[in-house]
Every structure is written in structure tokens, then in C-alpha cells.
Amino acid sequence: MGHAQQRRSAVHSAEYQYLLKRLRDARRQAGLTQVQVAKALGRPQSFVTKCELGERRIDPIDLQRFAKLYRKPLSFFLRTRDP
């Protein structure tokens, strides 16, 4: 499997889709718009939109920044799996 195929698969995995849903949920629970989040992070609104839609892969540092802004623990965004 090529690198691009691995990335596409990871973005569309159930776990990643869960993370994207929780990212949107957390923003809404915080009462923030995408514009407000982008401004707080010093990024364009398109960055937030693409992250929430799965068009841009979220790296761990960005996830940590979102979590801090939304006042959520990192565990809020991750589905735990039984071993």
C-alpha cells in the first residue's frame, strides 16, 4: 500500500471520523465559531474548516491547541478501544 493510500485510509477510519466529530462538538460546546477559533489560533478560517472536515490531517500539536482552547482533555477526542 502506498503512502497516499495509507493516509487516505487513516483519514477515513472510524477512529479518525470520531475525532473529527468530537472536534466539531467541542467547538460548539465552547460556544465558538470557526472564525473565532481561527483568530485564537492565529490561523485562517480555512485551516479550522479543513481540519473539521478531514481535508487537512490534524497533527498532535494542533489537537493539543484545539483541546486547550476548547477546555477539553485530549481523551475527549479519542475513542478508547478494548484490548
mmCIF file of the N, C-alpha and C atoms, coordinates in Angstrom:
data_MODEL
# 
_entry.id   MODEL 
# 
loop_
_atom_site.group_PDB 
_atom_site.id 
_atom_site.type_symbol 
_atom_site.label_atom_id 
_atom_site.label_alt_id 
_atom_site.label_comp_id 
_atom_site.label_asym_id 
_atom_site.label_entity_id 
_atom_site.label_seq_id 
_atom_site.pdbx_PDB_ins_code 
_atom_site.Cartn_x 
_atom_site.Cartn_y 
_atom_site.Cartn_z 
_atom_site.occupancy 
_atom_site.B_iso_or_equiv 
_atom_site.pdbx_formal_charge 
_atom_site.auth_seq_id 
_atom_site.auth_comp_id 
_atom_site.auth_asym_id 
_atom_site.auth_atom_id 
_atom_site.pdbx_PDB_model_num 
ATOM 1   N N  . MET A 1 1  ? 0.858   -1.183 0.000  1.00 0.00 ? 1  MET A N  1 
ATOM 2   C CA . MET A 1 1  ? 0.000   0.000  0.000  1.00 0.00 ? 1  MET A CA 1 
ATOM 3   C C  . MET A 1 1  ? 0.892   1.230  0.000  1.00 0.00 ? 1  MET A C  1 
ATOM 4   N N  . GLY A 1 2  ? 0.618   2.172  -0.894 1.00 0.00 ? 2  GLY A N  1 
ATOM 5   C CA . GLY A 1 2  ? 1.406   3.395  -0.997 1.00 0.00 ? 2  GLY A CA 1 
ATOM 6   C C  . GLY A 1 2  ? 1.113   4.352  0.141  1.00 0.00 ? 2  GLY A C  1 
ATOM 7   N N  . HIS A 1 3  ? 1.998   5.335  0.295  1.00 0.00 ? 3  HIS A N  1 
ATOM 8   C CA . HIS A 1 3  ? 1.871   6.317  1.372  1.00 0.00 ? 3  HIS A CA 1 
ATOM 9   C C  . HIS A 1 3  ? 0.548   7.082  1.269  1.00 0.00 ? 3  HIS A C  1 
ATOM 10  N N  . ALA A 1 4  ? 0.183   7.493  0.059  1.00 0.00 ? 4  ALA A N  1 
ATOM 11  C CA . ALA A 1 4  ? -1.059  8.248  -0.120 1.00 0.00 ? 4  ALA A CA 1 
ATOM 12  C C  . ALA A 1 4  ? -2.270  7.388  0.259  1.00 0.00 ? 4  ALA A C  1 
ATOM 13  N N  . GLN A 1 5  ? -2.232  6.105  -0.105 1.00 0.00 ? 5  GLN A N  1 
ATOM 14  C CA . GLN A 1 5  ? -3.332  5.197  0.230  1.00 0.00 ? 5  GLN A CA 1 
ATOM 15  C C  . GLN A 1 5  ? -3.434  5.013  1.742  1.00 0.00 ? 5  GLN A C  1 
ATOM 16  N N  . GLN A 1 6  ? -2.296  4.904  2.431  1.00 0.00 ? 6  GLN A N  1 
ATOM 17  C CA . GLN A 1 6  ? -2.304  4.771  3.883  1.00 0.00 ? 6  GLN A CA 1 
ATOM 18  C C  . GLN A 1 6  ? -2.925  6.012  4.514  1.00 0.00 ? 6  GLN A C  1 
ATOM 19  N N  . ARG A 1 7  ? -2.547  7.183  4.026  1.00 0.00 ? 7  ARG A N  1 
ATOM 20  C CA . ARG A 1 7  ? -3.067  8.434  4.575  1.00 0.00 ? 7  ARG A CA 1 
ATOM 21  C C  . ARG A 1 7  ? -4.577  8.526  4.350  1.00 0.00 ? 7  ARG A C  1 
ATOM 22  N N  . ARG A 1 8  ? -5.032  8.185  3.139  1.00 0.00 ? 8  ARG A N  1 
ATOM 23  C CA . ARG A 1 8  ? -6.456  8.232  2.835  1.00 0.00 ? 8  ARG A CA 1 
ATOM 24  C C  . ARG A 1 8  ? -7.219  7.280  3.758  1.00 0.00 ? 8  ARG A C  1 
ATOM 25  N N  . SER A 1 9  ? -6.689  6.102  3.962  1.00 0.00 ? 9  SER A N  1 
ATOM 26  C CA . SER A 1 9  ? -7.342  5.126  4.824  1.00 0.00 ? 9  SER A CA 1 
ATOM 27  C C  . SER A 1 9  ? -7.423  5.626  6.254  1.00 0.00 ? 9  SER A C  1 
ATOM 28  N N  . ALA A 1 10 ? -6.346  6.220  6.748  1.00 0.00 ? 10 ALA A N  1 
ATOM 29  C CA . ALA A 1 10 ? -6.318  6.702  8.125  1.00 0.00 ? 10 ALA A CA 1 
ATOM 30  C C  . ALA A 1 10 ? -7.316  7.837  8.326  1.00 0.00 ? 10 ALA A C  1 
ATOM 31  N N  . VAL A 1 11 ? -7.426  8.731  7.356  1.00 0.00 ? 11 VAL A N  1 
ATOM 32  C CA . VAL A 1 11 ? -8.342  9.863  7.464  1.00 0.00 ? 11 VAL A CA 1 
ATOM 33  C C  . VAL A 1 11 ? -9.784  9.376  7.493  1.00 0.00 ? 11 VAL A C  1 
ATOM 34  N N  . HIS A 1 12 ? -10.071 8.300  6.786  1.00 0.00 ? 12 HIS A N  1 
ATOM 35  C CA . HIS A 1 12 ? -11.439 7.812  6.695  1.00 0.00 ? 12 HIS A CA 1 
ATOM 36  C C  . HIS A 1 12 ? -11.743 6.706  7.704  1.00 0.00 ? 12 HIS A C  1 
ATOM 37  N N  . SER A 1 13 ? -10.792 6.381  8.577  1.00 0.00 ? 13 SER A N  1 
ATOM 38  C CA . SER A 1 13 ? -11.036 5.341  9.570  1.00 0.00 ? 13 SER A CA 1 
ATOM 39  C C  . SER A 1 13 ? -12.119 5.796  10.541 1.00 0.00 ? 13 SER A C  1 
ATOM 40  N N  . ALA A 1 14 ? -12.765 4.833  11.163 1.00 0.00 ? 14 ALA A N  1 
ATOM 41  C CA . ALA A 1 14 ? -13.816 5.149  12.135 1.00 0.00 ? 14 ALA A CA 1 
ATOM 42  C C  . ALA A 1 14 ? -13.256 5.973  13.287 1.00 0.00 ? 14 ALA A C  1 
ATOM 43  N N  . GLU A 1 15 ? -12.040 5.671  13.704 1.00 0.00 ? 15 GLU A N  1 
ATOM 44  C CA . GLU A 1 15 ? -11.433 6.402  14.812 1.00 0.00 ? 15 GLU A CA 1 
ATOM 45  C C  . GLU A 1 15 ? -11.190 7.858  14.447 1.00 0.00 ? 15 GLU A C  1 
ATOM 46  N N  . TYR A 1 16 ? -10.725 8.093  13.221 1.00 0.00 ? 16 TYR A N  1 
ATOM 47  C CA . TYR A 1 16 ? -10.457 9.471  12.808 1.00 0.00 ? 16 TYR A CA 1 
ATOM 48  C C  . TYR A 1 16 ? -11.765 10.235 12.606 1.00 0.00 ? 16 TYR A C  1 
ATOM 49  N N  . GLN A 1 17 ? -12.773 9.576  12.061 1.00 0.00 ? 17 GLN A N  1 
ATOM 50  C CA . GLN A 1 17 ? -14.074 10.217 11.903 1.00 0.00 ? 17 GLN A CA 1 
ATOM 51  C C  . GLN A 1 17 ? -14.643 10.595 13.270 1.00 0.00 ? 17 GLN A C  1 
ATOM 52  N N  . TYR A 1 18 ? -14.424 9.752  14.266 1.00 0.00 ? 18 TYR A N  1 
ATOM 53  C CA . TYR A 1 18 ? -14.853 10.057 15.635 1.00 0.00 ? 18 TYR A CA 1 
ATOM 54  C C  . TYR A 1 18 ? -14.144 11.310 16.127 1.00 0.00 ? 18 TYR A C  1 
ATOM 55  N N  . LEU A 1 19 ? -12.830 11.397 15.904 1.00 0.00 ? 19 LEU A N  1 
ATOM 56  C CA . LEU A 1 19 ? -12.062 12.569 16.316 1.00 0.00 ? 19 LEU A CA 1 
ATOM 57  C C  . LEU A 1 19 ? -12.621 13.831 15.657 1.00 0.00 ? 19 LEU A C  1 
ATOM 58  N N  . LEU A 1 20 ? -12.934 13.770 14.384 1.00 0.00 ? 20 LEU A N  1 
ATOM 59  C CA . LEU A 1 20 ? -13.467 14.936 13.673 1.00 0.00 ? 20 LEU A CA 1 
ATOM 60  C C  . LEU A 1 20 ? -14.821 15.368 14.256 1.00 0.00 ? 20 LEU A C  1 
ATOM 61  N N  . LYS A 1 21 ? -15.666 14.402 14.563 1.00 0.00 ? 21 LYS A N  1 
ATOM 62  C CA . LYS A 1 21 ? -16.967 14.723 15.162 1.00 0.00 ? 21 LYS A CA 1 
ATOM 63  C C  . LYS A 1 21 ? -16.770 15.385 16.527 1.00 0.00 ? 21 LYS A C  1 
ATOM 64  N N  . ARG A 1 22 ? -15.875 14.832 17.321 1.00 0.00 ? 22 ARG A N  1 
ATOM 65  C CA . ARG A 1 22 ? -15.622 15.389 18.647 1.00 0.00 ? 22 ARG A CA 1 
ATOM 66  C C  . ARG A 1 22 ? -15.001 16.780 18.556 1.00 0.00 ? 22 ARG A C  1 
ATOM 67  N N  . LEU A 1 23 ? -14.194 17.008 17.524 1.00 0.00 ? 23 LEU A N  1 
ATOM 68  C CA . LEU A 1 23 ? -13.607 18.327 17.322 1.00 0.00 ? 23 LEU A CA 1 
ATOM 69  C C  . LEU A 1 23 ? -14.705 19.363 17.063 1.00 0.00 ? 23 LEU A C  1 
ATOM 70  N N  . ARG A 1 24 ? -15.647 19.023 16.206 1.00 0.00 ? 24 ARG A N  1 
ATOM 71  C CA . ARG A 1 24 ? -16.775 19.927 15.933 1.00 0.00 ? 24 ARG A CA 1 
ATOM 72  C C  . ARG A 1 24 ? -17.640 20.105 17.176 1.00 0.00 ? 24 ARG A C  1 
ATOM 73  N N  . ASP A 1 25 ? -17.923 18.991 17.862 1.00 0.00 ? 25 ASP A N  1 
ATOM 74  C CA . ASP A 1 25 ? -18.735 19.047 19.084 1.00 0.00 ? 25 ASP A CA 1 
ATOM 75  C C  . ASP A 1 25 ? -18.087 19.957 20.130 1.00 0.00 ? 25 ASP A C  1 
ATOM 76  N N  . ALA A 1 26 ? -16.787 19.819 20.318 1.00 0.00 ? 26 ALA A N  1 
ATOM 77  C CA . ALA A 1 26 ? -16.073 20.603 21.336 1.00 0.00 ? 26 ALA A CA 1 
ATOM 78  C C  . ALA A 1 26 ? -16.137 22.086 21.019 1.00 0.00 ? 26 ALA A C  1 
ATOM 79  N N  . ARG A 1 27 ? -15.977 22.434 19.741 1.00 0.00 ? 27 ARG A N  1 
ATOM 80  C CA . ARG A 1 27 ? -16.051 23.848 19.357 1.00 0.00 ? 27 ARG A CA 1 
ATOM 81  C C  . ARG A 1 27 ? -17.439 24.403 19.658 1.00 0.00 ? 27 ARG A C  1 
ATOM 82  N N  . ARG A 1 28 ? -18.449 23.642 19.291 1.00 0.00 ? 28 ARG A N  1 
ATOM 83  C CA . ARG A 1 28 ? -19.825 24.098 19.531 1.00 0.00 ? 28 ARG A CA 1 
ATOM 84  C C  . ARG A 1 28 ? -20.117 24.203 21.028 1.00 0.00 ? 28 ARG A C  1 
ATOM 85  N N  . GLN A 1 29 ? -19.652 23.227 21.799 1.00 0.00 ? 29 GLN A N  1 
ATOM 86  C CA . GLN A 1 29 ? -19.862 23.259 23.245 1.00 0.00 ? 29 GLN A CA 1 
ATOM 87  C C  . GLN A 1 29 ? -19.162 24.462 23.873 1.00 0.00 ? 29 GLN A C  1 
ATOM 88  N N  . ALA A 1 30 ? -18.041 24.859 23.292 1.00 0.00 ? 30 ALA A N  1 
ATOM 89  C CA . ALA A 1 30 ? -17.305 26.028 23.788 1.00 0.00 ? 30 ALA A CA 1 
ATOM 90  C C  . ALA A 1 30 ? -17.984 27.327 23.350 1.00 0.00 ? 30 ALA A C  1 
ATOM 91  N N  . GLY A 1 31 ? -18.980 27.226 22.469 1.00 0.00 ? 31 GLY A N  1 
ATOM 92  C CA . GLY A 1 31 ? -19.701 28.403 22.003 1.00 0.00 ? 31 GLY A CA 1 
ATOM 93  C C  . GLY A 1 31 ? -18.888 29.271 21.056 1.00 0.00 ? 31 GLY A C  1 
ATOM 94  N N  . LEU A 1 32 ? -17.996 28.635 20.310 1.00 0.00 ? 32 LEU A N  1 
ATOM 95  C CA . LEU A 1 32 ? -17.113 29.373 19.407 1.00 0.00 ? 32 LEU A CA 1 
ATOM 96  C C  . LEU A 1 32 ? -17.443 29.095 17.944 1.00 0.00 ? 32 LEU A C  1 
ATOM 97  N N  . THR A 1 33 ? -17.233 30.095 17.112 1.00 0.00 ? 33 THR A N  1 
ATOM 98  C CA . THR A 1 33 ? -17.361 29.922 15.663 1.00 0.00 ? 33 THR A CA 1 
ATOM 99  C C  . THR A 1 33 ? -15.994 29.526 15.108 1.00 0.00 ? 33 THR A C  1 
ATOM 100 N N  . GLN A 1 34 ? -15.992 29.040 13.885 1.00 0.00 ? 34 GLN A N  1 
ATOM 101 C CA . GLN A 1 34 ? -14.723 28.729 13.230 1.00 0.00 ? 34 GLN A CA 1 
ATOM 102 C C  . GLN A 1 34 ? -13.851 29.978 13.111 1.00 0.00 ? 34 GLN A C  1 
ATOM 103 N N  . VAL A 1 35 ? -14.469 31.111 12.857 1.00 0.00 ? 35 VAL A N  1 
ATOM 104 C CA . VAL A 1 35 ? -13.717 32.372 12.736 1.00 0.00 ? 35 VAL A CA 1 
ATOM 105 C C  . VAL A 1 35 ? -13.037 32.705 14.061 1.00 0.00 ? 35 VAL A C  1 
ATOM 106 N N  . GLN A 1 36 ? -13.757 32.551 15.165 1.00 0.00 ? 36 GLN A N  1 
ATOM 107 C CA . GLN A 1 36 ? -13.179 32.841 16.480 1.00 0.00 ? 36 GLN A CA 1 
ATOM 108 C C  . GLN A 1 36 ? -12.023 31.887 16.803 1.00 0.00 ? 36 GLN A C  1 
ATOM 109 N N  . VAL A 1 37 ? -12.203 30.621 16.472 1.00 0.00 ? 37 VAL A N  1 
ATOM 110 C CA . VAL A 1 37 ? -11.149 29.628 16.719 1.00 0.00 ? 37 VAL A CA 1 
ATOM 111 C C  . VAL A 1 37 ? -9.910  29.960 15.896 1.00 0.00 ? 37 VAL A C  1 
ATOM 112 N N  . ALA A 1 38 ? -10.126 30.263 14.626 1.00 0.00 ? 38 ALA A N  1 
ATOM 113 C CA . ALA A 1 38 ? -9.005  30.593 13.746 1.00 0.00 ? 38 ALA A CA 1 
ATOM 114 C C  . ALA A 1 38 ? -8.237  31.791 14.286 1.00 0.00 ? 38 ALA A C  1 
ATOM 115 N N  . LYS A 1 39 ? -8.944  32.801 14.710 1.00 0.00 ? 39 LYS A N  1 
ATOM 116 C CA . LYS A 1 39 ? -8.305  34.004 15.245 1.00 0.00 ? 39 LYS A CA 1 
ATOM 117 C C  . LYS A 1 39 ? -7.495  33.670 16.500 1.00 0.00 ? 39 LYS A C  1 
ATOM 118 N N  . ALA A 1 40 ? -8.081  32.870 17.398 1.00 0.00 ? 40 ALA A N  1 
ATOM 119 C CA . ALA A 1 40 ? -7.392  32.494 18.635 1.00 0.00 ? 40 ALA A CA 1 
ATOM 120 C C  . ALA A 1 40 ? -6.131  31.680 18.361 1.00 0.00 ? 40 ALA A C  1 
ATOM 121 N N  . LEU A 1 41 ? -6.159  30.884 17.293 1.00 0.00 ? 41 LEU A N  1 
ATOM 122 C CA . LEU A 1 41 ? -5.012  30.043 16.942 1.00 0.00 ? 41 LEU A CA 1 
ATOM 123 C C  . LEU A 1 41 ? -4.026  30.743 16.011 1.00 0.00 ? 41 LEU A C  1 
ATOM 124 N N  . GLY A 1 42 ? -4.414  31.932 15.526 1.00 0.00 ? 42 GLY A N  1 
ATOM 125 C CA . GLY A 1 42 ? -3.544  32.636 14.589 1.00 0.00 ? 42 GLY A CA 1 
ATOM 126 C C  . GLY A 1 42 ? -3.464  31.957 13.235 1.00 0.00 ? 42 GLY A C  1 
ATOM 127 N N  . ARG A 1 43 ? -4.564  31.334 12.831 1.00 0.00 ? 43 ARG A N  1 
ATOM 128 C CA . ARG A 1 43 ? -4.622  30.613 11.561 1.00 0.00 ? 43 ARG A CA 1 
ATOM 129 C C  . ARG A 1 43 ? -5.808  31.137 10.757 1.00 0.00 ? 43 ARG A C  1 
ATOM 130 N N  . PRO A 1 44 ? -5.839  30.864 9.452  1.00 0.00 ? 44 PRO A N  1 
ATOM 131 C CA . PRO A 1 44 ? -7.012  31.264 8.652  1.00 0.00 ? 44 PRO A CA 1 
ATOM 132 C C  . PRO A 1 44 ? -8.213  30.364 8.972  1.00 0.00 ? 44 PRO A C  1 
ATOM 133 N N  . GLN A 1 45 ? -9.402  30.873 8.714  1.00 0.00 ? 45 GLN A N  1 
ATOM 134 C CA . GLN A 1 45 ? -10.598 30.066 8.961  1.00 0.00 ? 45 GLN A CA 1 
ATOM 135 C C  . GLN A 1 45 ? -10.562 28.771 8.160  1.00 0.00 ? 45 GLN A C  1 
ATOM 136 N N  . SER A 1 46 ? -9.985  28.820 6.973  1.00 0.00 ? 46 SER A N  1 
ATOM 137 C CA . SER A 1 46 ? -9.920  27.618 6.137  1.00 0.00 ? 46 SER A CA 1 
ATOM 138 C C  . SER A 1 46 ? -9.175  26.482 6.840  1.00 0.00 ? 46 SER A C  1 
ATOM 139 N N  . PHE A 1 47 ? -8.218  26.809 7.698  1.00 0.00 ? 47 PHE A N  1 
ATOM 140 C CA . PHE A 1 47 ? -7.489  25.795 8.466  1.00 0.00 ? 47 PHE A CA 1 
ATOM 141 C C  . PHE A 1 47 ? -8.470  25.036 9.366  1.00 0.00 ? 47 PHE A C  1 
ATOM 142 N N  . VAL A 1 48 ? -9.307  25.772 10.089 1.00 0.00 ? 48 VAL A N  1 
ATOM 143 C CA . VAL A 1 48 ? -10.269 25.148 11.001 1.00 0.00 ? 48 VAL A CA 1 
ATOM 144 C C  . VAL A 1 48 ? -11.278 24.324 10.216 1.00 0.00 ? 48 VAL A C  1 
ATOM 145 N N  . THR A 1 49 ? -11.800 24.896 9.133  1.00 0.00 ? 49 THR A N  1 
ATOM 146 C CA . THR A 1 49 ? -12.774 24.193 8.296  1.00 0.00 ? 49 THR A CA 1 
ATOM 147 C C  . THR A 1 49 ? -12.192 22.894 7.769  1.00 0.00 ? 49 THR A C  1 
ATOM 148 N N  . LYS A 1 50 ? -10.992 22.953 7.217  1.00 0.00 ? 50 LYS A N  1 
ATOM 149 C CA . LYS A 1 50 ? -10.366 21.750 6.639  1.00 0.00 ? 50 LYS A CA 1 
ATOM 150 C C  . LYS A 1 50 ? -10.066 20.706 7.708  1.00 0.00 ? 50 LYS A C  1 
ATOM 151 N N  . CYS A 1 51 ? -9.665  21.143 8.889  1.00 0.00 ? 51 CYS A N  1 
ATOM 152 C CA . CYS A 1 51 ? -9.442  20.191 9.984  1.00 0.00 ? 51 CYS A CA 1 
ATOM 153 C C  . CYS A 1 51 ? -10.742 19.491 10.346 1.00 0.00 ? 51 CYS A C  1 
ATOM 154 N N  . GLU A 1 52 ? -11.817 20.250 10.515 1.00 0.00 ? 52 GLU A N  1 
ATOM 155 C CA . GLU A 1 52 ? -13.106 19.684 10.917 1.00 0.00 ? 52 GLU A CA 1 
ATOM 156 C C  . GLU A 1 52 ? -13.706 18.765 9.854  1.00 0.00 ? 52 GLU A C  1 
ATOM 157 N N  . LEU A 1 53 ? -13.422 19.034 8.603  1.00 0.00 ? 53 LEU A N  1 
ATOM 158 C CA . LEU A 1 53 ? -13.962 18.214 7.508  1.00 0.00 ? 53 LEU A CA 1 
ATOM 159 C C  . LEU A 1 53 ? -13.072 17.027 7.157  1.00 0.00 ? 53 LEU A C  1 
ATOM 160 N N  . GLY A 1 54 ? -11.891 16.971 7.738  1.00 0.00 ? 54 GLY A N  1 
ATOM 161 C CA . GLY A 1 54 ? -10.972 15.885 7.425  1.00 0.00 ? 54 GLY A CA 1 
ATOM 162 C C  . GLY A 1 54 ? -10.182 16.114 6.157  1.00 0.00 ? 54 GLY A C  1 
ATOM 163 N N  . GLU A 1 55 ? -10.220 17.335 5.631  1.00 0.00 ? 55 GLU A N  1 
ATOM 164 C CA . GLU A 1 55 ? -9.457  17.665 4.424  1.00 0.00 ? 55 GLU A CA 1 
ATOM 165 C C  . GLU A 1 55 ? -8.006  17.983 4.762  1.00 0.00 ? 55 GLU A C  1 
ATOM 166 N N  . ARG A 1 56 ? -7.756  18.263 6.032  1.00 0.00 ? 56 ARG A N  1 
ATOM 167 C CA . ARG A 1 56 ? -6.400  18.510 6.500  1.00 0.00 ? 56 ARG A CA 1 
ATOM 168 C C  . ARG A 1 56 ? -6.176  17.604 7.697  1.00 0.00 ? 56 ARG A C  1 
ATOM 169 N N  . ARG A 1 57 ? -5.105  16.846 7.646  1.00 0.00 ? 57 ARG A N  1 
ATOM 170 C CA . ARG A 1 57 ? -4.772  15.929 8.738  1.00 0.00 ? 57 ARG A CA 1 
ATOM 171 C C  . ARG A 1 57 ? -4.385  16.738 9.979  1.00 0.00 ? 57 ARG A C  1 
ATOM 172 N N  . ILE A 1 58 ? -4.943  16.384 11.115 1.00 0.00 ? 58 ILE A N  1 
ATOM 173 C CA . ILE A 1 58 ? -4.656  17.099 12.359 1.00 0.00 ? 58 ILE A CA 1 
ATOM 174 C C  . ILE A 1 58 ? -3.456  16.460 13.029 1.00 0.00 ? 58 ILE A C  1 
ATOM 175 N N  . ASP A 1 59 ? -2.413  17.236 13.249 1.00 0.00 ? 59 ASP A N  1 
ATOM 176 C CA . ASP A 1 59 ? -1.252  16.681 13.936 1.00 0.00 ? 59 ASP A CA 1 
ATOM 177 C C  . ASP A 1 59 ? -1.447  16.816 15.444 1.00 0.00 ? 59 ASP A C  1 
ATOM 178 N N  . PRO A 1 60 ? -0.679  16.086 16.228 1.00 0.00 ? 60 PRO A N  1 
ATOM 179 C CA . PRO A 1 60 ? -0.869  16.089 17.684 1.00 0.00 ? 60 PRO A CA 1 
ATOM 180 C C  . PRO A 1 60 ? -0.735  17.466 18.332 1.00 0.00 ? 60 PRO A C  1 
ATOM 181 N N  . ILE A 1 61 ? 0.131   18.308 17.806 1.00 0.00 ? 61 ILE A N  1 
ATOM 182 C CA . ILE A 1 61 ? 0.312   19.649 18.375 1.00 0.00 ? 61 ILE A CA 1 
ATOM 183 C C  . ILE A 1 61 ? -0.945  20.487 18.133 1.00 0.00 ? 61 ILE A C  1 
ATOM 184 N N  . ASP A 1 62 ? -1.497  20.399 16.931 1.00 0.00 ? 62 ASP A N  1 
ATOM 185 C CA . ASP A 1 62 ? -2.741  21.127 16.642 1.00 0.00 ? 62 ASP A CA 1 
ATOM 186 C C  . ASP A 1 62 ? -3.881  20.609 17.513 1.00 0.00 ? 62 ASP A C  1 
ATOM 187 N N  . LEU A 1 63 ? -3.959  19.301 17.688 1.00 0.00 ? 63 LEU A N  1 
ATOM 188 C CA . LEU A 1 63 ? -5.016  18.743 18.530 1.00 0.00 ? 63 LEU A CA 1 
ATOM 189 C C  . LEU A 1 63 ? -4.877  19.264 19.961 1.00 0.00 ? 63 LEU A C  1 
ATOM 190 N N  . GLN A 1 64 ? -3.658  19.348 20.445 1.00 0.00 ? 64 GLN A N  1 
ATOM 191 C CA . GLN A 1 64 ? -3.422  19.867 21.788 1.00 0.00 ? 64 GLN A CA 1 
ATOM 192 C C  . GLN A 1 64 ? -3.885  21.325 21.888 1.00 0.00 ? 64 GLN A C  1 
ATOM 193 N N  . ARG A 1 65 ? -3.643  22.116 20.849 1.00 0.00 ? 65 ARG A N  1 
ATOM 194 C CA . ARG A 1 65 ? -4.074  23.521 20.839 1.00 0.00 ? 65 ARG A CA 1 
ATOM 195 C C  . ARG A 1 65 ? -5.598  23.639 20.813 1.00 0.00 ? 65 ARG A C  1 
ATOM 196 N N  . PHE A 1 66 ? -6.234  22.807 19.992 1.00 0.00 ? 66 PHE A N  1 
ATOM 197 C CA . PHE A 1 66 ? -7.705  22.803 19.970 1.00 0.00 ? 66 PHE A CA 1 
ATOM 198 C C  . PHE A 1 66 ? -8.235  22.430 21.356 1.00 0.00 ? 66 PHE A C  1 
ATOM 199 N N  . ALA A 1 67 ? -7.687  21.381 21.949 1.00 0.00 ? 67 ALA A N  1 
ATOM 200 C CA . ALA A 1 67 ? -8.145  20.910 23.259 1.00 0.00 ? 67 ALA A CA 1 
ATOM 201 C C  . ALA A 1 67 ? -8.021  22.001 24.315 1.00 0.00 ? 67 ALA A C  1 
ATOM 202 N N  . LYS A 1 68 ? -6.907  22.698 24.312 1.00 0.00 ? 68 LYS A N  1 
ATOM 203 C CA . LYS A 1 68 ? -6.699  23.763 25.294 1.00 0.00 ? 68 LYS A CA 1 
ATOM 204 C C  . LYS A 1 68 ? -7.714  24.887 25.089 1.00 0.00 ? 68 LYS A C  1 
ATOM 205 N N  . LEU A 1 69 ? -7.912  25.282 23.838 1.00 0.00 ? 69 LEU A N  1 
ATOM 206 C CA . LEU A 1 69 ? -8.862  26.348 23.522 1.00 0.00 ? 69 LEU A CA 1 
ATOM 207 C C  . LEU A 1 69 ? -10.283 25.958 23.927 1.00 0.00 ? 69 LEU A C  1 
ATOM 208 N N  . TYR A 1 70 ? -10.641 24.694 23.690 1.00 0.00 ? 70 TYR A N  1 
ATOM 209 C CA . TYR A 1 70 ? -11.988 24.220 23.991 1.00 0.00 ? 70 TYR A CA 1 
ATOM 210 C C  . TYR A 1 70 ? -12.136 23.741 25.434 1.00 0.00 ? 70 TYR A C  1 
ATOM 211 N N  . ARG A 1 71 ? -11.036 23.775 26.174 1.00 0.00 ? 71 ARG A N  1 
ATOM 212 C CA . ARG A 1 71 ? -11.017 23.329 27.582 1.00 0.00 ? 71 ARG A CA 1 
ATOM 213 C C  . ARG A 1 71 ? -11.498 21.892 27.727 1.00 0.00 ? 71 ARG A C  1 
ATOM 214 N N  . LYS A 1 72 ? -10.912 21.047 26.898 1.00 0.00 ? 72 LYS A N  1 
ATOM 215 C CA . LYS A 1 72 ? -11.225 19.614 26.918 1.00 0.00 ? 72 LYS A CA 1 
ATOM 216 C C  . LYS A 1 72 ? -9.928  18.837 27.078 1.00 0.00 ? 72 LYS A C  1 
ATOM 217 N N  . PRO A 1 73 ? -9.962  17.703 27.762 1.00 0.00 ? 73 PRO A N  1 
ATOM 218 C CA . PRO A 1 73 ? -8.768  16.852 27.812 1.00 0.00 ? 73 PRO A CA 1 
ATOM 219 C C  . PRO A 1 73 ? -8.572  16.177 26.455 1.00 0.00 ? 73 PRO A C  1 
ATOM 220 N N  . LEU A 1 74 ? -7.360  15.807 26.140 1.00 0.00 ? 74 LEU A N  1 
ATOM 221 C CA . LEU A 1 74 ? -7.114  15.120 24.866 1.00 0.00 ? 74 LEU A CA 1 
ATOM 222 C C  . LEU A 1 74 ? -7.969  13.862 24.745 1.00 0.00 ? 74 LEU A C  1 
ATOM 223 N N  . SER A 1 75 ? -8.229  13.218 25.854 1.00 0.00 ? 75 SER A N  1 
ATOM 224 C CA . SER A 1 75 ? -9.020  11.984 25.825 1.00 0.00 ? 75 SER A CA 1 
ATOM 225 C C  . SER A 1 75 ? -10.442 12.208 25.300 1.00 0.00 ? 75 SER A C  1 
ATOM 226 N N  . PHE A 1 76 ? -10.934 13.450 25.376 1.00 0.00 ? 76 PHE A N  1 
ATOM 227 C CA . PHE A 1 76 ? -12.262 13.769 24.853 1.00 0.00 ? 76 PHE A CA 1 
ATOM 228 C C  . PHE A 1 76 ? -12.356 13.459 23.359 1.00 0.00 ? 76 PHE A C  1 
ATOM 229 N N  . PHE A 1 77 ? -11.248 13.615 22.648 1.00 0.00 ? 77 PHE A N  1 
ATOM 230 C CA . PHE A 1 77 ? -11.225 13.498 21.195 1.00 0.00 ? 77 PHE A CA 1 
ATOM 231 C C  . PHE A 1 77 ? -10.936 12.083 20.701 1.00 0.00 ? 77 PHE A C  1 
ATOM 232 N N  . LEU A 1 78 ? -10.514 11.204 21.603 1.00 0.00 ? 78 LEU A N  1 
ATOM 233 C CA . LEU A 1 78 ? -10.061 9.878  21.199 1.00 0.00 ? 78 LEU A CA 1 
ATOM 234 C C  . LEU A 1 78 ? -10.994 8.790  21.730 1.00 0.00 ? 78 LEU A C  1 
ATOM 235 N N  . ARG A 1 79 ? -11.386 7.919  20.842 1.00 0.00 ? 79 ARG A N  1 
ATOM 236 C CA . ARG A 1 79 ? -12.222 6.790  21.249 1.00 0.00 ? 79 ARG A CA 1 
ATOM 237 C C  . ARG A 1 79 ? -11.305 5.734  21.816 1.00 0.00 ? 79 ARG A C  1 
ATOM 238 N N  . THR A 1 80 ? -11.613 5.268  23.000 1.00 0.00 ? 80 THR A N  1 
ATOM 239 C CA . THR A 1 80 ? -10.811 4.204  23.584 1.00 0.00 ? 80 THR A CA 1 
ATOM 240 C C  . THR A 1 80 ? -11.313 2.876  23.053 1.00 0.00 ? 80 THR A C  1 
ATOM 241 N N  . ARG A 1 81 ? -10.372 2.002  22.817 1.00 0.00 ? 81 ARG A N  1 
ATOM 242 C CA . ARG A 1 81 ? -10.718 0.691  22.269 1.00 0.00 ? 81 ARG A CA 1 
ATOM 243 C C  . ARG A 1 81 ? -10.391 -0.375 23.301 1.00 0.00 ? 81 ARG A C  1 
ATOM 244 N N  . ASP A 1 82 ? -11.206 -1.387 23.342 1.00 0.00 ? 82 ASP A N  1 
ATOM 245 C CA . ASP A 1 82 ? -10.910 -2.510 24.222 1.00 0.00 ? 82 ASP A CA 1 
ATOM 246 C C  . ASP A 1 82 ? -9.724  -3.269 23.645 1.00 0.00 ? 82 ASP A C  1 
ATOM 247 N N  . PRO A 1 83 ? -8.833  -3.764 24.517 1.00 0.00 ? 83 PRO A N  1 
ATOM 248 C CA . PRO A 1 83 ? -7.655  -4.504 24.015 1.00 0.00 ? 83 PRO A CA 1 
ATOM 249 C C  . PRO A 1 83 ? -8.020  -5.785 23.330 1.00 0.00 ? 83 PRO A C  1 
# 
